[in-house]
């Protein structure tokens, strides 16, 4: 049961606090979580057993997690859609710190962001683990995430200085040796204490321009040799064709291995179409942070242009 946080009376009287009371009403309503880490951790496996698409949204702070909790949408058939899970993205975790997405934000800093999120939301969370680092490092990352109650981690099969996947072949995307990456996955599986924690291998062969055969070869090895629990197939194309082609072959070979899709660029495809093609988890991976940038920049520009903040009242939370 949600219980509002108790605020000291003297703090309520401060002008600074009064100016953000509207935002505070959102945080007060959802302040106390009602699940323990051990209860949260198995939620992804439970959702997958239900056989429906697991709808996931990126969050990068406690406040954005509250937004994800409250978000709902009415579909044409009259049903209400809500998000099932949260995604802690390395790109947006870097973005809120004003740093490039090249693993400049440490695991400790990332885990503090995760802690902020889990303190205000009951929803389970998937962690974007970038490359995972060396297998000896990934070993400890898995243990840390388990203690926090994170349901799963996704690591990508790249090496060297990380380049954001949406650059595609415009930047050199160095893929890790298949055997080395499989050993990293296996090290992570050996490190985990709970059978419920999941490790997903993010396949970057399509991003690197190496084609479907290479993507399939890597996926097979990561499942059979690395022992991963599922895969993420990634593409930067504007159309979903290469992802759908991969899925058609993959699901014939591995019908019971969960698949994550991230339709950031090929976002004309619907969630229903992805599920029909064999996708189990869809991640909307960075839209909340991207939306906040435009809103904040527009607000800041209007304040500067007007020499006061009155002109932005209609587009911000009321005081």
Secondary structure, DSSP 8 states (H G I E B T S, - for coil): --------HHHHTSHHHHTTHHHHHHHHHT-S----HHHHHTHHHHHHHTTS-EEEEEE-SHHHHHHHHH--EE-TTS-EE---EEEE-HHHHHHTTT--TTT-S-HHHHHHHHHHHHTT--SEEEEE-TT--SHHHHHHHHHHHHHHT--EEEEESB-SS---GGGGGGS---B--HHHHHHHHHHHHHH-S-TT-EEEEEE-TTTTT-HHHHHHHHHHHHHHTS--SEEEE----SSSHHHHHHHHHHHHH-TTSEEEE--SSSTTS-HHHHHHTT--EEEE-SHHHHHHHHHHHHHHHHHHHHTSSGGGGGGS---
